[in-house]
C-alpha cells in the first residue's frame, strides 16, 4: 500500500508540473508539444492544390483585399458545394532565386486517380497583370469549361519537375507559425533550397529531384508549428525540429523516428490518415512511391449513427460522405482498409515519380484498427496579447493495431 501511495503521489506531482508548464505556454504549438499530442490525422484532405506567388506582408485582410484571393474564394466555395471538390489554395512568397520579376508563378496540382502516389503538376509563369485570370481559368476548367486555359497555354512551363516544400510562416494568422516556422524555413532554404551553391552545408546536389523551399500562408494546424507540406507526394508534417530535417528531405533512416512528426497524407481523410501512417511504418520509405488509397470499413457507433452509417456510406455523393465522416467522428474504434500497388521492381526511397509497367504491380492490403486511448490538452490558437490566457481544449488520441496484411 505504501508503494501504491508513493506512485499515486508521484503521478499527481508530474501531472501538476505538466499542467503548470502548459499554463505558462504562450504559443499553441508549445501546449500541443508539451501535452504529447499526436499530430496524425490532422492534415486536410485535398483533391487539388492552387499555389500562387503573392508578395509579403500577408495581413489577415489579404483574404478579402487581395485581387487574386478575392476572386478565387467564391469559386472555391462553389466547386466544393456543387461538386464536392476539395481545393487547397496557398499563397507562396516570391523568392530571389525561384521567382522572375514582373511575373507570378502558379503551381496547380491534381490527384490523378483514386489510388495514387504523387499529385500531378501544371506550372505557369504569368505576367503579374494576368495572374488572377490564369488562377480563375484553372478553377473554371474544373467547373467544366475545357477551353478556359486556351488563351494562357504559352505561359505553361515544361522543365523538369521539382519537389516543393512549403513551410508556414504566416505570423499574422498565428504567432506560432512565425516563431517556429520561420527558423525552420531558413534552415531548409539554406541547406537544401539553393541549387547554385554546392558546399558541405549545401547537400542539394545529392538529391535526385530538384527541391524548392517556400514560405507560405496558413494551411491549417498551427498548433503543430513548425508545419510543412511536401509536394508532389502530399505529406503534412508538424512539430518539426532541426535534427530530423535531413531524414525528412533525404527519406532515409528509420521511419519510426519520423512517426511523431507525421500529420498525414492529403490523399485520404482523418482516420484513414492515421491508418496510412501505420502502413508506412510497416513498409518503410518506399511506401511513398506506391499508389495507394484507404477506406473506412467499420466504426463503433450507437443509436441513430449505428443505424444510418452502414447505409449512407455507400451513397456516391461526396458532400454527403464528408458530412457523414464528421458526424460519426466520435467513434471509439474504426477499421480501415489500406490498399496499395507494389511493383516488382524495387522503387527508390527518394520519392520521385517513375513510370512503370502496371502489369507488374500487385494489389495488396492492410486492415488496421484504430482505437481511442484517451485525451490530451491542446490549444486552438496562440495568445495574441501578453496578458491574455491561452484557450485550451481536449483532443482525443488513438492507437493502431494491424489486423491483417496481404
C-alpha positions as a Markdown table, in Angstrom:
| # | Residue | x | y | z |
|---|---|---|---|---|
| 1 | Unk | 0.0 | 0.0 | 0.0 |
| 2 | Unk | 2.9 | 2.3 | 0.7 |
| 3 | Unk | 4.3 | 1.8 | -2.7 |
| 4 | Unk | 0.9 | 2.4 | -4.3 |
| 5 | Unk | 0.6 | 5.6 | -2.3 |
| 6 | Unk | 4.0 | 6.8 | -3.5 |
| 7 | Unk | 3.2 | 6.0 | -7.1 |
| 8 | Unk | -0.1 | 8.0 | -6.9 |
| 9 | Unk | 1.7 | 10.9 | -5.3 |
| 10 | Unk | 4.4 | 10.8 | -8.0 |
| 11 | Unk | 1.9 | 10.8 | -10.8 |
| 12 | Unk | 0.0 | 13.7 | -9.2 |
| 13 | Unk | 3.2 | 15.7 | -9.0 |
| 14 | Unk | 4.1 | 15.0 | -12.6 |
| 15 | Unk | 0.6 | 15.9 | -13.7 |
| 16 | Unk | 0.8 | 19.2 | -11.7 |
| 17 | Unk | 4.2 | 20.0 | -13.3 |
| 18 | Unk | 2.8 | 19.4 | -16.8 |
| 19 | Unk | -0.3 | 21.5 | -16.1 |
| 20 | Unk | 1.8 | 24.4 | -14.8 |
| 21 | Unk | 4.0 | 24.1 | -17.8 |
| 22 | Unk | 1.0 | 24.3 | -20.2 |
| 23 | Unk | -0.5 | 27.2 | -18.3 |
| 24 | Unk | 2.7 | 29.2 | -18.8 |
| 25 | Unk | 2.8 | 28.5 | -22.6 |
| 26 | Unk | 2.1 | 31.4 | -24.9 |
| 27 | Unk | 2.1 | 29.5 | -28.2 |
| 28 | Unk | -0.4 | 26.8 | -29.1 |
| 29 | Unk | 2.5 | 24.7 | -30.6 |
| 30 | Unk | 4.1 | 24.7 | -27.1 |
| 31 | Unk | 0.9 | 23.4 | -25.5 |
| 32 | Unk | 0.5 | 20.7 | -28.1 |
| 33 | Unk | 4.1 | 19.5 | -27.8 |
| 34 | Unk | 4.2 | 19.6 | -24.0 |
| 35 | Unk | 1.0 | 17.5 | -23.9 |
| 36 | Unk | 2.4 | 14.9 | -26.3 |
| 37 | Unk | -0.4 | 15.5 | -28.8 |
| 38 | Unk | -0.1 | 13.1 | -31.7 |
| 39 | Unk | -0.4 | 15.1 | -35.0 |
| 40 | Unk | -1.6 | 12.1 | -37.0 |
| 41 | Unk | -4.9 | 12.7 | -38.8 |
| 42 | Unk | -4.7 | 16.5 | -38.7 |
| 43 | Unk | -4.0 | 17.1 | -42.4 |
| 44 | Unk | -6.8 | 18.3 | -44.6 |
| 45 | Unk | -7.9 | 16.1 | -47.4 |
| 46 | Unk | -7.0 | 17.6 | -50.8 |
| 47 | Unk | -8.0 | 16.9 | -54.4 |
| 48 | Unk | -6.5 | 19.9 | -56.0 |
| 49 | Unk | -3.8 | 22.5 | -54.9 |
| 50 | Unk | -3.6 | 26.1 | -56.2 |
| 51 | Unk | -0.3 | 27.7 | -55.1 |
| 52 | Unk | 0.1 | 31.4 | -56.2 |
| 53 | Unk | 3.0 | 33.7 | -55.6 |
| 54 | Unk | 1.8 | 36.7 | -53.6 |
| 55 | Unk | 4.4 | 39.1 | -52.1 |
| 56 | Unk | 4.6 | 39.6 | -48.4 |
| 57 | Unk | 3.5 | 41.1 | -46.0 |
| 58 | Unk | 0.4 | 38.9 | -45.6 |
| 59 | Unk | -2.1 | 40.8 | -43.3 |
| 60 | Unk | -5.3 | 38.9 | -42.4 |
| 61 | Unk | -7.1 | 41.4 | -44.6 |
| 62 | Unk | -5.4 | 39.8 | -47.6 |
| 63 | Unk | -8.2 | 37.3 | -47.8 |
| 64 | Unk | -10.7 | 40.0 | -48.8 |
| 65 | Unk | -8.4 | 42.7 | -50.1 |
| 66 | Unk | -6.0 | 40.9 | -52.4 |
| 67 | Unk | -7.2 | 40.9 | -56.0 |
| 68 | Unk | -6.4 | 37.2 | -56.8 |
| 69 | Unk | -7.7 | 35.8 | -53.5 |
| 70 | Unk | -10.9 | 37.9 | -53.5 |
| 71 | Unk | -11.8 | 36.5 | -57.0 |
| 72 | Unk | -11.0 | 32.8 | -56.4 |
| 73 | Unk | -12.6 | 32.2 | -53.0 |
| 74 | Unk | -16.2 | 32.4 | -54.3 |
| 75 | Unk | -15.2 | 29.9 | -57.0 |
| 76 | Unk | -13.6 | 27.6 | -54.5 |
| 77 | Unk | -16.8 | 27.6 | -52.4 |
| 78 | Unk | -19.0 | 26.9 | -55.5 |
| 79 | Unk | -16.8 | 24.0 | -56.6 |
| 80 | Unk | -17.0 | 22.5 | -53.1 |
| 81 | Unk | -20.7 | 22.8 | -52.5 |
| 82 | Unk | -21.7 | 21.9 | -56.1 |
| 83 | Unk | -19.1 | 19.3 | -57.0 |
| 84 | Unk | -17.6 | 18.3 | -53.6 |
| 85 | Unk | -14.1 | 19.2 | -54.8 |
| 86 | Unk | -11.6 | 19.9 | -52.0 |
| 87 | Unk | -9.2 | 22.5 | -53.3 |
| 88 | Unk | -6.4 | 23.9 | -51.1 |
| 89 | Unk | -5.3 | 27.5 | -52.0 |
| 90 | Unk | -2.0 | 28.6 | -50.6 |
| 91 | Unk | 0.0 | 31.8 | -51.2 |
| 92 | Unk | 3.7 | 31.4 | -51.6 |
| 93 | Unk | 6.2 | 34.2 | -51.1 |
| 94 | Unk | 8.3 | 35.2 | -54.2 |
| 95 | Unk | 11.9 | 34.0 | -53.8 |
| 96 | Unk | 15.0 | 35.7 | -55.1 |
| 97 | Unk | 16.2 | 32.5 | -56.8 |
| 98 | Unk | 13.0 | 30.9 | -57.9 |
| 99 | Unk | 10.9 | 33.9 | -59.0 |
| 100 | Unk | 11.0 | 36.2 | -62.0 |
| 101 | Unk | 10.5 | 40.0 | -61.6 |
| 102 | Unk | 7.2 | 41.1 | -63.2 |
| 103 | Unk | 5.8 | 37.5 | -63.3 |
| 104 | Unk | 3.8 | 35.4 | -61.0 |
| 105 | Unk | 4.4 | 31.7 | -60.6 |
| 106 | Unk | 1.3 | 29.5 | -60.2 |
| 107 | Unk | 1.6 | 25.8 | -59.3 |
| 108 | Unk | -1.5 | 23.6 | -59.8 |
| 109 | Unk | -1.6 | 20.0 | -58.6 |
| 110 | Unk | -4.4 | 17.4 | -59.0 |
| 111 | Unk | -4.9 | 13.8 | -57.9 |
| 112 | Unk | -4.6 | 11.6 | -61.0 |
| 113 | Unk | -6.7 | 8.7 | -59.7 |
| 114 | Unk | -8.3 | 7.4 | -56.5 |
| 115 | Unk | -5.2 | 5.3 | -55.9 |
| 116 | Unk | -2.1 | 7.3 | -56.4 |
| 117 | Unk | 1.4 | 8.2 | -55.0 |
| 118 | Unk | 2.0 | 11.7 | -56.4 |
| 119 | Unk | -0.2 | 14.6 | -57.3 |
| 120 | Unk | 0.4 | 15.7 | -60.9 |
| 121 | Unk | 1.5 | 19.2 | -61.6 |
| 122 | Unk | 1.0 | 22.0 | -64.0 |
| 123 | Unk | 3.2 | 25.1 | -63.6 |
| 124 | Unk | 2.6 | 28.5 | -65.1 |
| 125 | Unk | 4.8 | 31.7 | -65.2 |
| 126 | Unk | 2.4 | 34.5 | -65.9 |
| 127 | Unk | 2.7 | 38.3 | -66.3 |
| 128 | Unk | 1.6 | 39.8 | -63.0 |
| 129 | Unk | -1.4 | 41.5 | -64.5 |
| 130 | Unk | -2.7 | 38.2 | -65.8 |
| 131 | Unk | -2.2 | 36.1 | -62.7 |
| 132 | Unk | -5.7 | 36.4 | -61.5 |
| 133 | Unk | -7.0 | 35.4 | -64.9 |
| 134 | Unk | -5.0 | 32.2 | -65.0 |
| 135 | Unk | -5.9 | 31.2 | -61.5 |
| 136 | Unk | -9.6 | 31.8 | -62.4 |
| 137 | Unk | -9.2 | 29.8 | -65.6 |
| 138 | Unk | -7.8 | 26.8 | -63.7 |
| 139 | Unk | -10.8 | 26.8 | -61.5 |
| 140 | Unk | -13.2 | 27.4 | -64.4 |
| 141 | Unk | -11.8 | 24.3 | -66.1 |
| 142 | Unk | -12.8 | 22.3 | -63.0 |
| 143 | Unk | -16.3 | 23.7 | -63.5 |
| 144 | Unk | -16.5 | 22.2 | -67.0 |
| 145 | Unk | -15.1 | 24.9 | -69.2 |
| 146 | Unk | -12.5 | 22.9 | -71.1 |
| 147 | Unk | -11.3 | 25.9 | -73.1 |
| 148 | Unk | -10.8 | 28.2 | -70.1 |
| 149 | Unk | -7.0 | 27.9 | -70.2 |
| 150 | Unk | -6.6 | 28.2 | -74.0 |
| 151 | Unk | -5.5 | 31.8 | -74.0 |
| 152 | Unk | -2.7 | 31.1 | -71.5 |
| 153 | Unk | -1.0 | 28.0 | -72.9 |
| 154 | Unk | 2.1 | 30.0 | -73.7 |
| 155 | Unk | 2.7 | 30.5 | -70.0 |
| 156 | Unk | 2.8 | 26.8 | -69.1 |
| 157 | Unk | 6.3 | 25.6 | -68.1 |
| 158 | Unk | 7.7 | 22.3 | -69.3 |
| 159 | Unk | 11.0 | 22.0 | -67.4 |
| 160 | Unk | 12.0 | 19.1 | -65.1 |
| 161 | Unk | 9.6 | 18.6 | -62.2 |
| 162 | Unk | 10.5 | 20.0 | -58.8 |
| 163 | Unk | 9.8 | 18.8 | -55.3 |
| 164 | Unk | 8.3 | 21.6 | -53.4 |
| 165 | Unk | 8.5 | 22.1 | -49.6 |
| 166 | Unk | 6.0 | 24.6 | -48.2 |
| 167 | Unk | 6.7 | 26.0 | -44.7 |
| 168 | Unk | 4.0 | 28.1 | -43.0 |
| 169 | Unk | 5.5 | 31.4 | -41.7 |
| 170 | Unk | 2.2 | 33.2 | -41.5 |
| 171 | Unk | 2.6 | 35.1 | -38.2 |
| 172 | Unk | -0.5 | 37.3 | -38.8 |
| 173 | Unk | -2.7 | 34.2 | -38.5 |
| 174 | Unk | -0.9 | 32.7 | -35.6 |
| 175 | Unk | 2.2 | 33.7 | -33.8 |
| 176 | Unk | 3.5 | 30.1 | -33.5 |
| 177 | Unk | 4.0 | 29.9 | -37.3 |
| 178 | Unk | 6.3 | 32.9 | -37.3 |
| 179 | Unk | 8.1 | 31.9 | -34.1 |
| 180 | Unk | 8.8 | 28.3 | -35.1 |
| 181 | Unk | 8.1 | 28.2 | -38.8 |
| 182 | Unk | 10.5 | 31.0 | -39.8 |
| 183 | Unk | 13.7 | 29.5 | -38.4 |
| 184 | Unk | 12.9 | 26.1 | -39.9 |
| 185 | Unk | 12.2 | 27.7 | -43.3 |
| 186 | Unk | 15.6 | 29.5 | -43.1 |
| 187 | Unk | 17.4 | 26.2 | -42.3 |
| 188 | Unk | 15.8 | 24.3 | -45.1 |
| 189 | Unk | 16.2 | 27.1 | -47.6 |
| 190 | Unk | 19.9 | 27.4 | -46.8 |
| 191 | Unk | 20.7 | 23.7 | -46.7 |
| 192 | Unk | 18.5 | 22.3 | -49.5 |
| 193 | Unk | 17.0 | 25.1 | -51.5 |
| 194 | Unk | 19.9 | 26.8 | -53.2 |
| 195 | Unk | 20.7 | 24.8 | -56.4 |
| 196 | Unk | 23.6 | 27.1 | -57.5 |
| 197 | Unk | 25.5 | 26.8 | -54.2 |
| 198 | Unk | 27.3 | 23.5 | -53.7 |
| 199 | Unk | 29.1 | 23.1 | -50.4 |
| 200 | Unk | 29.4 | 20.9 | -47.4 |
| 201 | Unk | 26.4 | 22.8 | -45.9 |
| 202 | Unk | 24.5 | 22.5 | -49.2 |
| 203 | Unk | 23.6 | 18.9 | -49.9 |
| 204 | Unk | 21.1 | 19.9 | -52.6 |
| 205 | Unk | 23.2 | 18.2 | -55.3 |
| 206 | Unk | 22.9 | 14.9 | -53.6 |
| 207 | Unk | 19.1 | 14.7 | -54.1 |
| 208 | Unk | 17.7 | 13.0 | -57.2 |
| 209 | Unk | 15.0 | 15.6 | -57.6 |
| 210 | Unk | 15.4 | 19.4 | -57.6 |
| 211 | Unk | 13.9 | 20.9 | -54.4 |
| 212 | Unk | 12.4 | 24.4 | -53.8 |
| 213 | Unk | 11.6 | 25.6 | -50.3 |
| 214 | Unk | 8.8 | 28.3 | -50.0 |
| 215 | Unk | 7.4 | 30.4 | -47.3 |
| 216 | Unk | 3.6 | 30.1 | -47.3 |
| 217 | Unk | 0.4 | 31.5 | -45.8 |
| 218 | Unk | -1.6 | 29.5 | -43.3 |
| 219 | Unk | -2.7 | 26.0 | -44.3 |
| 220 | Unk | -4.1 | 24.7 | -41.0 |
| 221 | Unk | -2.6 | 23.1 | -37.9 |
| 222 | Unk | -0.6 | 26.0 | -36.4 |
| 223 | Unk | -0.7 | 24.0 | -33.1 |
| 224 | Unk | 1.8 | 21.7 | -34.8 |
| 225 | Unk | 4.2 | 24.6 | -35.8 |
| 226 | Unk | 6.6 | 24.4 | -37.4 |
| 227 | Unk | 4.4 | 22.7 | -40.0 |
| 228 | Unk | 5.3 | 21.8 | -43.6 |
| 229 | Unk | 3.8 | 20.3 | -46.8 |
| 230 | Unk | 5.8 | 18.1 | -49.1 |
| 231 | Unk | 4.7 | 18.0 | -52.7 |
| 232 | Unk | 4.1 | 16.3 | -55.0 |
| 233 | Unk | 3.7 | 13.4 | -52.6 |
| 234 | Unk | 1.3 | 15.4 | -50.4 |
| 235 | Unk | 2.6 | 14.7 | -46.8 |
| 236 | Unk | 1.9 | 17.1 | -44.0 |
| 237 | Unk | 4.5 | 17.3 | -41.2 |
| 238 | Unk | 4.4 | 19.1 | -37.8 |
| 239 | Unk | 6.4 | 19.8 | -34.6 |
| 240 | Unk | 9.5 | 19.5 | -36.7 |
| 241 | Unk | 13.0 | 20.0 | -35.2 |
| 242 | Unk | 16.3 | 20.8 | -36.9 |
| 243 | Unk | 17.6 | 17.4 | -36.0 |
| 244 | Unk | 15.1 | 15.4 | -38.2 |
| 245 | Unk | 15.2 | 17.6 | -41.3 |
| 246 | Unk | 17.9 | 15.7 | -43.2 |
| 247 | Unk | 16.0 | 12.5 | -42.7 |
| 248 | Unk | 12.7 | 14.0 | -43.9 |
| 249 | Unk | 14.4 | 15.6 | -47.0 |
| 250 | Unk | 16.5 | 12.6 | -47.9 |
| 251 | Unk | 13.9 | 10.0 | -46.9 |
| 252 | Unk | 16.5 | 7.7 | -45.3 |
| 253 | Unk | 16.9 | 6.0 | -41.9 |
| 254 | Unk | 14.3 | 4.5 | -39.6 |
| 255 | Unk | 10.8 | 5.8 | -40.4 |
| 256 | Unk | 9.8 | 5.2 | -36.7 |
| 257 | Unk | 11.8 | 8.3 | -35.8 |
| 258 | Unk | 9.6 | 10.4 | -38.1 |
| 259 | Unk | 6.3 | 9.0 | -36.8 |
| 260 | Unk | 5.8 | 11.7 | -34.1 |
| 261 | Unk | 6.1 | 14.4 | -36.8 |
| 262 | Unk | 3.7 | 13.0 | -39.4 |
| 263 | Unk | 0.4 | 14.8 | -39.6 |
| 264 | Unk | -0.9 | 12.8 | -42.5 |
| 265 | Unk | -1.2 | 12.2 | -46.3 |
| 266 | Unk | -3.6 | 14.6 | -48.0 |
| 267 | Unk | -5.0 | 11.8 | -50.3 |
| 268 | Unk | -7.3 | 10.5 | -47.6 |
| 269 | Unk | -9.4 | 11.7 | -44.6 |
| 270 | Unk | -8.7 | 11.9 | -40.9 |
| 271 | Unk | -8.9 | 8.3 | -39.7 |
| 272 | Unk | -7.6 | 7.0 | -43.0 |
| 273 | Unk | -4.5 | 9.2 | -42.5 |
| 274 | Unk | -3.9 | 7.5 | -39.1 |
| 275 | Unk | -4.1 | 4.1 | -40.7 |
| 276 | Unk | -1.9 | 5.1 | -43.6 |
| 277 | Unk | 0.8 | 6.2 | -41.2 |
| 278 | Unk | 0.7 | 2.7 | -39.6 |
| 279 | Unk | 1.1 | 1.1 | -43.1 |
| 280 | Unk | 4.1 | 3.3 | -43.8 |
| 281 | Unk | 5.7 | 2.2 | -40.6 |
| 282 | Unk | 5.4 | -1.4 | -41.8 |
| 283 | Unk | 6.8 | -0.8 | -45.3 |
| 284 | Unk | 9.4 | 2.0 | -44.9 |
| 285 | Unk | 10.2 | 4.9 | -47.1 |
| 286 | Unk | 9.3 | 3.1 | -50.3 |
| 287 | Unk | 5.7 | 3.4 | -49.2 |
| 288 | Unk | 5.7 | 7.0 | -50.5 |
| 289 | Unk | 6.3 | 5.7 | -54.1 |
| 290 | Unk | 3.4 | 3.2 | -54.0 |
| 291 | Unk | 0.0 | 4.2 | -55.5 |
| 292 | Unk | -2.4 | 3.8 | -52.6 |
| 293 | Unk | -5.7 | 4.7 | -51.0 |
| 294 | Unk | -7.6 | 4.0 | -47.8 |
| 295 | Unk | -11.2 | 3.4 | -46.9 |
| 296 | Unk | -13.0 | 3.2 | -43.6 |
| 297 | Unk | -14.9 | -0.1 | -43.4 |
| 298 | Unk | -16.4 | -0.2 | -39.9 |
| 299 | Unk | -17.0 | 2.1 | -36.9 |
| 300 | Unk | -18.1 | 1.6 | -33.3 |
| 301 | Unk | -21.3 | 3.6 | -33.2 |
| 302 | Unk | -24.6 | 3.7 | -31.2 |
| 303 | Unk | -28.1 | 4.8 | -31.7 |
| 304 | Unk | -29.1 | 6.6 | -34.9 |
| 305 | Unk | -25.5 | 6.7 | -36.1 |
| 306 | Unk | -25.2 | 2.9 | -35.8 |
| 307 | Unk | -28.4 | 2.5 | -37.9 |
| 308 | Unk | -27.6 | 5.0 | -40.7 |
| 309 | Unk | -23.9 | 4.8 | -41.2 |
| 310 | Unk | -23.8 | 1.4 | -42.9 |
| 311 | Unk | -26.4 | 2.6 | -45.3 |
| 312 | Unk | -25.3 | 6.1 | -46.1 |
| 313 | Unk | -21.6 | 5.3 | -46.5 |
| 314 | Unk | -22.4 | 3.7 | -49.9 |
| 315 | Unk | -24.3 | 6.7 | -51.3 |
| 316 | Unk | -21.9 | 8.1 | -54.0 |
| 317 | Unk | -22.4 | 11.8 | -53.1 |
| 318 | Unk | -19.1 | 13.3 | -52.0 |
| 319 | Unk | -20.6 | 16.1 | -49.8 |
| 320 | Unk | -22.7 | 13.5 | -48.0 |
| 321 | Unk | -19.6 | 11.4 | -47.3 |
| 322 | Unk | -17.7 | 14.4 | -46.0 |
| 323 | Unk | -20.6 | 15.2 | -43.7 |
| 324 | Unk | -21.1 | 11.6 | -42.7 |
| 325 | Unk | -17.4 | 11.2 | -41.6 |
| 326 | Unk | -17.7 | 14.4 | -39.5 |
| 327 | Unk | -21.0 | 13.3 | -37.9 |
| 328 | Unk | -19.5 | 9.9 | -36.9 |
| 329 | Unk | -16.1 | 11.3 | -35.9 |
| 330 | Unk | -16.6 | 10.4 | -32.2 |
| 331 | Unk | -16.5 | 6.7 | -32.8 |
| 332 | Unk | -14.3 | 4.9 | -30.2 |
| 333 | Unk | -12.8 | 2.5 | -32.8 |
| 334 | Unk | -12.6 | 2.4 | -36.5 |
| 335 | Unk | -11.4 | -0.2 | -39.0 |
| 336 | Unk | -9.7 | 1.0 | -42.2 |
| 337 | Unk | -8.6 | -0.9 | -45.3 |
| 338 | Unk | -5.4 | 0.5 | -46.8 |
| 339 | Unk | -4.9 | -0.7 | -50.4 |
| 340 | Unk | -1.7 | -0.2 | -52.4 |
| 341 | Unk | 0.1 | -1.3 | -55.5 |
| 342 | Unk | 3.6 | -2.7 | -55.2 |
| 343 | Unk | 5.7 | -3.1 | -58.4 |
| 344 | Unk | 8.1 | -6.0 | -59.0 |
| 345 | Unk | 11.0 | -3.6 | -59.5 |
| 346 | Unk | 12.5 | -2.0 | -56.4 |
| 347 | Unk | 11.4 | 1.6 | -56.0 |
| 348 | Unk | 13.6 | 4.4 | -54.9 |
| 349 | Unk | 13.5 | 5.9 | -51.4 |
| 350 | Unk | 13.8 | 9.4 | -52.8 |
| 351 | Unk | 10.1 | 9.6 | -53.6 |
| 352 | Unk | 10.3 | 11.0 | -57.1 |
| 353 | Unk | 7.9 | 9.7 | -59.8 |
| 354 | Unk | 8.8 | 6.7 | -62.1 |
| 355 | Unk | 6.8 | 5.5 | -65.0 |
| 356 | Unk | 6.1 | 1.7 | -64.5 |
| 357 | Unk | 4.5 | -1.1 | -66.2 |
| 358 | Unk | 1.2 | -1.5 | -64.4 |
| 359 | Unk | 1.1 | -5.2 | -65.4 |
| 360 | Unk | 4.0 | -5.7 | -63.0 |
| 361 | Unk | 2.0 | -4.4 | -60.0 |
| 362 | Unk | 0.4 | -6.4 | -57.2 |
| 363 | Unk | -2.5 | -5.1 | -55.2 |
| 364 | Unk | -2.0 | -5.6 | -51.5 |
| 365 | Unk | -3.9 | -4.6 | -48.4 |
| 366 | Unk | -3.5 | -3.7 | -44.8 |
| 367 | Unk | -6.6 | -3.9 | -42.5 |
| 368 | Unk | -5.9 | -1.6 | -39.5 |
| 369 | Unk | -8.0 | -1.0 | -36.4 |
| 370 | Unk | -7.8 | 2.5 | -34.7 |
| 371 | Unk | -8.9 | 2.7 | -31.1 |
| 372 | Unk | -9.3 | 5.7 | -28.8 |
| 373 | Unk | -6.8 | 5.8 | -25.9 |
| 374 | Unk | -7.8 | 9.0 | -24.1 |
| 375 | Unk | -7.4 | 12.7 | -24.4 |
| 376 | Unk | -4.7 | 15.3 | -24.1 |
| 377 | Unk | -4.7 | 19.1 | -23.7 |
| 378 | Unk | -4.1 | 21.3 | -26.8 |
| 379 | Unk | -4.7 | 24.9 | -27.8 |
| 380 | Unk | -6.6 | 26.3 | -30.8 |
| 381 | Unk | -4.5 | 29.4 | -31.1 |
| 382 | Unk | -1.6 | 31.2 | -29.6 |
| 383 | Unk | -2.0 | 34.1 | -27.2 |
| 384 | Unk | -2.3 | 37.3 | -29.1 |
| 385 | Unk | -1.6 | 39.6 | -26.1 |
| 386 | Unk | 1.0 | 39.0 | -23.4 |
| 387 | Unk | -1.6 | 39.3 | -20.6 |
| 388 | Unk | -4.2 | 37.1 | -22.1 |
| 389 | Unk | -4.8 | 33.4 | -21.1 |
| 390 | Unk | -4.3 | 30.7 | -23.7 |
| 391 | Unk | -7.5 | 28.9 | -24.7 |
| 392 | Unk | -7.2 | 25.2 | -24.0 |
| 393 | Unk | -9.1 | 22.3 | -25.5 |
| 394 | Unk | -9.2 | 18.5 | -25.1 |
| 395 | Unk | -8.1 | 16.4 | -28.1 |
| 396 | Unk | -8.7 | 12.6 | -28.5 |
| 397 | Unk | -5.8 | 10.3 | -29.0 |
| 398 | Unk | -5.7 | 7.0 | -30.8 |
| 399 | Unk | -3.6 | 3.9 | -31.3 |
| 400 | Unk | -3.4 | 1.4 | -34.2 |
| 401 | Unk | -3.2 | -2.3 | -34.4 |
| 402 | Unk | -2.6 | -4.3 | -37.5 |
| 403 | Unk | -5.4 | -6.8 | -38.0 |
| 404 | Unk | -4.3 | -8.2 | -41.4 |
| 405 | Unk | -1.7 | -7.7 | -44.1 |
| 406 | Unk | -1.6 | -9.2 | -47.5 |
